[in-house]
């Protein structure tokens, strides 16, 4: 639960393929009751008809519109939304504005199901796509912030399910039976709550640096 002594960041939620912000109603209600300010964006089109870069641009415009320039916020992406969120962070400057980034059931290393579509956005989520390979070349950028990937071994939309596992940040396995259920599963909501209330990595690094400096000055 949110620490009463800390001011929680607002949270922006990004949906997946074929979804709208409606998929986040359970999560939005859950987090709002805990005191969080929750925002969600219905990206358009949501069917893969445009490249994911275009959707990420919508995220950048929306975030700039609703958050003051100096307002830090947390970002959460479900499925395709996690990949769109990564492009926003890694290519559009979002890494300078976001403290925590959580993905749920996102195909970070591609999914075989994307081979069933010739839509540009779907093709970018294929295993071996140039788009994902390019993002994964500098994924260490995500280590600057609190990054968490939540995944399920039973996820039949992300094939293989292990595609959601990342070599940076934190991976949380929650055995949800169906892909679409992950955005509302109680165990997932609890994990999201815990990650949103976790101490910031950047702040811990700053405090450790100050501690080291003080110790060196005492020598």
N, C-alpha and C positions, 0 to 999 in steps of 0.2 A: 504494500500500500504506500501511497505517496507520503513522504516525510513531511510533517506539518511545518518543519523549520525551513523547508526548501520551497522555492517557487517553481512549480512544474512548468515545463515548456508546453506550448500548444502542440498538438499532434495533427499531422496531415496524412490522410489515408488514401492509398492509390489502389484501385480495383484491378481485376484481371480481365483476360480476354472474354468477350461477350457479356461481361458484367457491367454494372453501374454502381454508384455509391450505395445503392440499396443493400448490397451484400454485406455492408458494414453496419447495418442498423443494430444488430445485437452487440457488436463490439463498441459502437459509439455510445449506446445506452449504458453499457457496463463501465466504460471509462468516464463518461460524464458523471455518473453517480459517485465516482471516486474523486471528483473535483477537477478532472482534466478538461481543457478546452479542446474540442475535437472538430476537425474540419475534414471534409472529403470532397474529392473532385471526380466528376463523371467525365472521363476523357472521351473524345469523339473524333473519329469513329472508334468503336470499341471492338471491331471484328477483324483487326489485322489489315485492313485496307490501306493503311499508311504505315510508313516506316516508324519504328519506335522512337527515333529521334524527334519526330514531329509531336508525339505525345509528351515527350520529355519537355519540349518547348512550352507546351500547354501548362505543365507543372511549374516551370520557371515563371511564367506570366502570372499564374494564379497565386503562387507563393509571394511574389513581389507585390501583388495587389492586396492581399489580406494581412500580411505581416509587415510591421514597420521595419525599416532598413536594419536597425540594430537588434531586432528580435530573433533570438535563436529559437529553433523549433526541432521537433522530432518527426521522423518520417517512417511510415510503415507501408509496405507494398505486398499485396497478395498476388501470387502467381506472376503473370505478365507485369503487374504493377511493380514488383520487386526489380525487374530488369529495367523498366522505365525509370524507376527511382535511381538505379545505379548510373544510368546515363546522365541523369540530372546532376548527381553528385560528382561523377568522375569527369564529365565533359562540359557542363554548363555552370560550374562554379558553386554548386550546391554544397560541396564539402565545407565551404567557408561559412555556411549558415545553419547547418544541421549538427546536432549533438549526438543523437541516437538514430540508428537506421535498423529497422527490423524487417526481414522478409519472411513470408509464409508460403511454403510450397512454390518457390520460384525456381525456374530452370536455369540456374547460373551457368551450367555447363551444357545446356541444350537438352531437348527432349525429342524422342523418336516420333511422338505424336504430331509434331510440327511438320513432318514430311507429308502429312495428309492434306496440306493446303499450299496453294501457290500465292497466297496473299503476302505482300511484302513483310508485314509485321510478323507473321507466322514463320516465314522463311528465316527471319533473323533469329528465331528461337530454336532452330534446328541444331542438332549436334554437329560441331565442326564449322558452324557459320562464321564468316569473317567478323560479323558484328560482335559476337560473344568473345571470339578470340582476341579482338582488339581491346574489349573491356577487361579481359582477364590478364592482359599483358601488364597492366599497372593496378591490379586490384589491391595492392598493398596500400594504396591511397586510403582505402576503407579502414585501415588500422589506425588512422588518425582519430577516429571517432568510435563510439560504442556501436559495434556492428554485430547483429545476431541473425542467424538463419534458422528458422523453425521448419522442420521437415517430417514427413511420415514415410516409413518404408512401404506402406500400402498404397501410396499415391500412384494411381494408374494413369494420371494425366502427365505426370513427370516421369518419363522412362529413359534411363533407369532412375529410380527415386533418389539414388545417391547423387544425382546431378545437382541437388540442392545443397550438398555439403560443400563448404568453402574452406580453403586453407588459412584464411584469416578470420579474426573475430571469434564468435562463439556459435557452435552448432547445437541445437536442441532437438532431440528426437522425441516426437509425440505420436504414438501409433493411432492416428485417425484413419478410419476405414475408407473415406471418400474425399477426393480433392476439395470439392465444394464445401464440405463440412468444416474444413480447417479454419475458415474465417469466423466461425461461431462456436466451435468446440470449447467447452468450459476449461479444459486443461490448457488449451492454446491461449485463451483469454487470461488465465492466471499467469502463464509464462510471459505474456506481453506486459501485464501489470508489473511483474517483477523486473523485467528488463528496462521498463520506463522509469522505474524508481531506483535503478542501480546507480552508484556513483559514477561520475563521468571520468572516462579514461584520461582525457586531456587535463582535467582538473587534478587528478591523482599524480600525473606526470609533473605538473607545475609544482605541486606541494612537495613531491619527492626531490625535485630540483632545488627548491628553497631550503629543504632540510639538509641536503648535501652541502649547499653553500654555507649555511650556518655552522655546520660541523667543521668545515674546512677553515672558516674564519676563527674558530675557537682553538685551532691547533697552534 
